[in-house]
Amino acid sequence: MIEQDLRDRIIAEPETILEDHDVMRALIAANERAMGSNIVDLRGIAMERLETRLDRLEDTHRSVIAAAYENLAGTNQVHRAILQMLDPLTFEEFLQVVAGDVAETLRVDSVRLVLESVQAKDEPALRKLGEVLYIAEPGFIADYITAGRNISLRPVTLRQVVPASDELYGDKTAWVRSEALLRLDFGKGRLPGMLVMGAEDPHQFKPTQGTDLLVFFASVFERTMRRWLS
């Protein structure tokens, strides 16, 4: 028999039992045992299925919220990087900011700006611009992105590094494990460019990730570059 004090409390506040999931499960289980094994409790089965669906909905809800926060954080990062990129007044300062503040904001370990040009790589005016700028022969960007395969060129390519990366990263090749390749269109009559972001984490850039924010960043970057190229 239930103690009279406990019985009076349950009768006075029955909602406390109904709101306690563990207690309700124990009561339902006890009721099923009392009915015996040859009786099917359809109500109990329905409740179990509803609980399973509720658990799945809660998991989905948490995943959606986590994805929304992650997307918001990524959007804020890109916005900050764009504002930093718009501050410099000279091209040299622009490259320094891209390799420094912008790279830090986007949490990447290496940034290289690839420009296709017929101009020699050892031109003194280019050497003083630092390691962030890489001058390549016409056609280099398409070859680097496709890695010799017959595939279409996308605005943004996310992948782990390929053997051809040695030429691009130089001394940093040993620890760069994944990269984001942002194709740049500088306008009619100009050779293309590419912004390369390298990361030590091999999983930071993967083909399965969304690229909307990076496409937006690349569009702002190429418009900024047109100002310097003109």
PLY file of the C-alpha trace (Angstrom):
ply
format ascii 1.0
element vertex 230
property float x
property float y
property float z
element edge 229
property int vertex1
property int vertex2
end_header
0.00 0.00 0.00
1.13 3.57 -0.72
1.88 5.65 2.32
-1.01 7.96 3.08
1.16 11.08 2.95
2.49 10.19 -0.55
-1.02 9.22 -1.70
-2.44 12.56 -0.55
0.31 14.47 -2.35
-0.31 12.61 -5.62
-4.06 13.25 -5.40
-3.46 16.92 -4.59
-0.96 17.48 -7.44
-1.43 14.77 -10.11
0.16 16.94 -12.80
3.58 16.41 -11.18
3.33 12.72 -12.11
2.16 13.45 -15.65
5.04 15.87 -16.25
7.71 13.42 -15.08
8.59 11.29 -18.14
10.57 8.69 -16.18
7.76 8.13 -13.69
5.19 7.84 -16.50
7.33 5.29 -18.34
7.66 3.24 -15.15
3.88 3.31 -14.61
3.18 2.26 -18.20
5.72 -0.56 -17.98
4.16 -1.76 -14.73
0.71 -1.68 -16.34
1.93 -3.78 -19.29
3.43 -6.37 -16.93
0.16 -6.54 -15.00
-1.81 -7.23 -18.20
0.34 -10.22 -19.12
2.23 -11.16 -22.27
-0.83 -12.29 -24.25
-2.43 -8.83 -24.36
-1.32 -6.18 -26.81
-1.44 -2.63 -25.45
-2.07 -0.52 -28.55
-2.03 2.66 -26.52
1.41 1.84 -25.18
2.71 1.08 -28.67
1.29 4.36 -29.95
2.95 6.26 -27.11
6.32 4.64 -27.83
6.06 5.63 -31.49
5.09 9.17 -30.54
8.05 9.39 -28.16
10.38 8.16 -30.92
9.02 10.76 -33.34
9.35 13.45 -30.67
12.99 12.49 -30.04
13.72 12.69 -33.78
12.02 16.09 -34.00
14.04 17.39 -31.05
17.28 16.15 -32.66
16.32 17.83 -35.95
15.43 21.01 -34.10
18.81 21.09 -32.38
20.60 20.41 -35.68
18.74 23.23 -37.43
19.54 25.68 -34.62
23.22 24.64 -34.63
23.40 25.05 -38.42
21.75 28.48 -38.18
24.24 29.67 -35.56
27.14 28.30 -37.61
25.87 30.05 -40.75
25.42 33.31 -38.84
28.95 33.07 -37.45
30.31 32.43 -40.95
28.37 35.38 -42.35
29.77 37.67 -39.66
33.31 36.46 -40.42
32.96 37.19 -44.13
31.46 40.64 -43.45
34.35 41.55 -41.14
36.88 40.33 -43.68
35.27 42.41 -46.43
35.34 45.56 -44.30
39.02 44.97 -43.56
39.70 44.47 -47.26
38.12 47.82 -48.16
40.32 49.92 -45.84
43.76 49.96 -47.60
44.66 52.93 -49.79
47.47 51.29 -51.78
47.81 47.92 -53.48
50.74 46.95 -51.27
48.68 47.64 -48.13
45.79 45.72 -49.66
47.93 42.60 -50.12
49.32 42.93 -46.58
45.79 43.13 -45.14
44.64 40.15 -47.19
47.57 38.03 -46.00
47.24 39.25 -42.40
43.98 40.57 -41.00
41.68 38.96 -43.57
43.37 35.57 -43.24
43.11 35.77 -39.46
39.44 36.75 -39.58
38.61 33.88 -41.93
40.77 31.54 -39.81
42.95 30.30 -42.64
46.68 29.63 -42.42
47.75 30.81 -45.86
46.43 33.17 -48.55
47.85 33.43 -52.06
46.61 35.71 -54.83
47.32 34.14 -58.21
47.39 36.43 -61.24
47.94 35.13 -64.74
50.28 37.34 -66.70
52.83 37.28 -69.46
55.01 39.50 -67.26
58.10 37.84 -65.78
57.83 36.56 -62.21
61.15 38.13 -61.23
60.05 41.66 -62.10
61.39 43.93 -59.28
58.06 45.74 -58.97
56.35 42.41 -58.26
58.94 41.02 -55.84
58.39 43.85 -53.38
54.70 42.98 -53.09
55.52 40.00 -50.91
54.83 36.27 -50.98
51.05 36.65 -51.08
51.17 37.47 -54.81
51.89 34.63 -57.23
52.35 35.43 -60.93
51.59 32.50 -63.22
51.61 31.77 -66.92
48.27 32.02 -68.78
46.29 28.82 -68.28
47.82 27.99 -64.89
44.60 28.60 -62.93
42.43 26.27 -65.02
45.11 23.55 -64.89
45.52 23.93 -61.13
41.79 23.75 -60.38
41.08 20.78 -62.64
44.32 18.96 -61.75
44.46 17.68 -65.30
40.90 16.29 -65.31
38.22 17.12 -67.86
35.81 18.90 -65.49
34.00 22.22 -65.52
35.45 25.16 -63.62
33.31 26.24 -60.68
33.46 29.65 -58.97
34.67 28.02 -55.74
36.44 24.68 -55.33
36.99 23.11 -51.91
39.35 20.18 -51.58
42.43 18.70 -49.98
45.72 19.81 -51.49
47.04 18.12 -54.63
50.65 17.43 -55.70
50.67 20.58 -57.84
50.30 22.63 -54.64
54.07 22.46 -54.04
54.69 25.17 -56.61
52.02 27.45 -55.18
52.64 27.18 -51.41
56.40 26.82 -51.43
57.78 26.38 -47.92
54.25 26.12 -46.49
53.39 23.03 -48.55
54.42 20.68 -45.73
51.59 21.77 -43.43
48.81 22.99 -45.76
46.27 20.16 -45.96
43.11 21.64 -47.50
42.35 24.62 -49.68
39.60 26.85 -51.05
40.10 28.05 -54.64
38.16 31.21 -55.53
38.15 32.04 -59.24
38.30 35.76 -60.00
36.96 37.52 -63.09
38.62 40.90 -63.64
36.54 41.90 -66.63
36.62 41.71 -70.39
40.07 41.62 -71.96
41.86 40.66 -68.74
43.34 37.34 -67.70
41.64 35.62 -64.76
42.88 35.43 -61.19
42.44 33.11 -58.24
42.44 33.58 -54.48
43.75 30.51 -52.68
43.08 29.93 -48.99
45.08 27.14 -47.39
44.41 25.49 -44.04
46.41 23.13 -41.88
43.21 21.26 -40.94
42.54 18.70 -43.71
38.80 18.93 -43.02
38.43 22.72 -42.99
37.63 22.78 -46.70
35.67 19.82 -48.10
33.71 19.39 -51.35
30.52 18.71 -49.37
30.50 22.16 -47.74
28.37 25.06 -48.93
30.12 27.79 -50.89
27.57 30.65 -50.94
29.54 32.86 -48.54
32.82 32.25 -50.35
31.17 33.05 -53.70
29.99 36.35 -52.23
33.45 37.08 -50.78
35.07 36.31 -54.14
32.69 38.66 -55.97
33.62 41.53 -53.62
37.32 40.66 -53.87
37.37 40.69 -57.67
35.55 44.03 -57.78
38.11 45.46 -55.38
40.93 44.08 -57.52
39.50 45.75 -60.64
40.08 49.09 -58.96
43.76 48.32 -58.45
44.21 46.82 -61.90
42.78 49.90 -63.55
0 1
1 2
2 3
3 4
4 5
5 6
6 7
7 8
8 9
9 10
10 11
11 12
12 13
13 14
14 15
15 16
16 17
17 18
18 19
19 20
20 21
21 22
22 23
23 24
24 25
25 26
26 27
27 28
28 29
29 30
30 31
31 32
32 33
33 34
34 35
35 36
36 37
37 38
38 39
39 40
40 41
41 42
42 43
43 44
44 45
45 46
46 47
47 48
48 49
49 50
50 51
51 52
52 53
53 54
54 55
55 56
56 57
57 58
58 59
59 60
60 61
61 62
62 63
63 64
64 65
65 66
66 67
67 68
68 69
69 70
70 71
71 72
72 73
73 74
74 75
75 76
76 77
77 78
78 79
79 80
80 81
81 82
82 83
83 84
84 85
85 86
86 87
87 88
88 89
89 90
90 91
91 92
92 93
93 94
94 95
95 96
96 97
97 98
98 99
99 100
100 101
101 102
102 103
103 104
104 105
105 106
106 107
107 108
108 109
109 110
110 111
111 112
112 113
113 114
114 115
115 116
116 117
117 118
118 119
119 120
120 121
121 122
122 123
123 124
124 125
125 126
126 127
127 128
128 129
129 130
130 131
131 132
132 133
133 134
134 135
135 136
136 137
137 138
138 139
139 140
140 141
141 142
142 143
143 144
144 145
145 146
146 147
147 148
148 149
149 150
150 151
151 152
152 153
153 154
154 155
155 156
156 157
157 158
158 159
159 160
160 161
161 162
162 163
163 164
164 165
165 166
166 167
167 168
168 169
169 170
170 171
171 172
172 173
173 174
174 175
175 176
176 177
177 178
178 179
179 180
180 181
181 182
182 183
183 184
184 185
185 186
186 187
187 188
188 189
189 190
190 191
191 192
192 193
193 194
194 195
195 196
196 197
197 198
198 199
199 200
200 201
201 202
202 203
203 204
204 205
205 206
206 207
207 208
208 209
209 210
210 211
211 212
212 213
213 214
214 215
215 216
216 217
217 218
218 219
219 220
220 221
221 222
222 223
223 224
224 225
225 226
226 227
227 228
228 229
